Amino acid sequence: MYIPAHYKLEDAQEIEAIINRYDFATVVTNGMYGPVATHVPVVYMQEGEAKFVEGHFALANDHWKVLGEGQKVLVIFQGPHAYVSPRYYTSEQNVPTWNYVAVHVYGKAELVYGEGLIQILNRLTEKNEQNRTDPWSLKQMDQGDIEKMSRAIVGFRIAVERVEAKAKMSQNKPTSEILSLVEGLRNNPESGGKSTAAYMEKLNKVEKA
């Protein structure tokens, strides 16, 4: 990923926060006929010093067969993003752009079946149910039904080898312009404007007086 120095994210806690918050990821590999991508919910976890990305594919999705060949895998996490209009600036000499946050995780995958797959399903479910007043648990299902349904999917576990993170959030602009952009994005009726504005404030450590 192309990352100019002033857009590079290096804070490990912030990067992991993005991964955990925007965890509907895109898994990319090279297939026989070119790049292959699948969009899946994942869970990011750590065991000792090692870090992993876990999830599962439908058995009918041949992408899992490519993962099983031990090739490099790219997992893309897309954070807040929005179109930035020149109208949002206080000065006139600006052009349209797009502000965004993205994290690329690279590693090798292993396929997971049986009890290991059930554990992945439990971690995925617990993560996404944790803030609900009446969280649903996989344990509420009949064991036979769980085993039957798990035969229709294939789990994967990617051992993280490298992480790249970028936040293009107008860090190269003066504070007055950043505040103006934040205001414009907050009033943007298009999806993503408010969340991008909030991240810009946080990253640039600015707030309206």
N, C-alpha and C positions, 0 to 999 in steps of 0.2 A: 504494500500500500504506500502511495506517495504521501509523505508526511513532512511538510516544512517544519523547521525547528520550533517556530512559535506556536504550532498547532499540536505538537507532540504531547501526549499524556504519558506520564511516567509514574505517577502515584499508584502503587499497587492496590491500595484499599479503594481508591476511586475507580480504578479499572474493574475490580471485582464487583463493586457496587453496580456498575453499568451492566456487567454480564448477568448478575442476579436479577436486576430490575427488568431488563429487556431480553428475556430468556426464550423467546420464540425465535430460534436461530435458523440460519441457512447453512447446511452441510454441503461442501463442495469437494468433488474429487475429479480425477481424469478417468473417463470411461473409454470404451473401445472406439466410440465415434466422436469423442471430444468431451468437454466438461459436462458433469452431471451434478445437479443440485436438488436437494430436498429440504423442505421447510418443516421443522419439527420443534416441539418444546424440549428443552434440555435442562439438566441440573448440573451445576458446577460444584465440585467438591474437592476436598483436600484430605490426603492420608499421609501423615508425616510431612515430608518436604515435597511429596509428589502431588500434582494437581490433575484433575480429570474432568472431562465433559462426558456426560452420559445421556442416553436417550434410546429411542427404538424406532424401527421402520416397520411398515406393513410387510408381511412375508411376500406379498404379491409385488412389492416394489423391488425391482432387481438391483437397486442401488446398494443394498446391503452386501451383495456379492462382490462388488468392487471394493468395499471397505475391508472385506475379509482377505484381500490380497496383500495387505500390509503396506500399501502405498501411503504417501503423505495425504493428510486430510486438512482442509481449511474450514473453520467454523466462523461465520460472520454474525456479529451481534450489532444490530442497528439501534442506536440510541435516539434521542429527540432530534428532529430535523424540521426545517421549514424554509420556504422561499423568502428571500429578503428583497423587498422592492426598493429601488432608488428613492422612492417617496418617503421612506422611513428615516432618511438621513437629514441632518440640518443643512449640510452643504449640497451643492448641485452636482459636483464632479464625482459621481459614483455610478456604478452599473449594477444590473441585477446579479444576484448571487444566491447561494444556498448554504445555510449554516447547518451543521450536522455533527453527530458523534458516532463513531464506528470503532469496533474492536474486532481484530482478526486473531483467531487462535489457531495455531498450527500444531499438528502432532500425528501420531499413528494410532489406528484403531484396532481393537480386538472385538470380536463378536461375542455376545453373552447370551446364554440360554439357561433354562431350568431355574434353580433357586436364585442364581445371580440376576437373572432377568426380573424375577419377582421383587428382588430388593431394589432394583432400579425403578420399577413401577411404584413401589412404596415411597421412595424418595421423591419422585416426581409429584405424586399425589399429595404427600404431606407438605411439600413446598408450596403448592398452589392452593391448598385448603387452609393453610395455617392462620390466615387472618379472618376466616369466616366464623360467625357466631356458632354455627353448628357444623363443624368440619366433617366431611365424609371421609371414610377410611376404606382402604382395600380390604381390611379385615372384616368389613360388613358383608362381603361377598362369600358365597359358598366356595370352599377350597376347590371343589371339582370344576366349578364354573371358571375360577381363576386360571386353573391349569389348561382348560379347554381354550379360553380366549388367548392365553399366552402363546399357544401353538400357532396363532395367526400373525405373530409379530417376531421380530428379531432384535435383540438389544445390542447396543454398542457402547464401548468405553474408549474414549480417546485420551491417551496420555499426553498431556500438554508439554510441548517442547519449546515453543516460542509464542510470544504475545506482542502484537502491535496495536497501539491505540491512538486515535486521532480525535481531537475536538476542534473543529473549525467554528469558532464562536466569536469572531470579530476581535480577537486579542490584539490585532495590529492596529486597531482604531483607538482614538482618544476617548477618554471617559464620557465626554459630552455626547459623542456619536453613539457609543454603546448604549447609553441611557435612552437616546432617541430611538434606536433600533428596538430595544426592549419594549418601549411603549408601542411602537408600530406593530410588533409581533403579537403583543397582548391583545390588540384590537383587530388582529387578523382573523377573519371568519373561517379561514381554511384550517384544516386539521394540522396540529403540530405547533401552531404559533405560540400558544400559552406555555407549553412544556419547554419549548426552545428558549423562550424569553426567561423562564425561571432558571434554566441551566446557564444561560449567559450571565445572569446576575451572580449566580453562585461561583462560576469559574473565574469571572473577572473581578469578583469581590466589589461589586458596585450596587447601590440601591438609590432610588429616587429620593431626593431631599424632601 
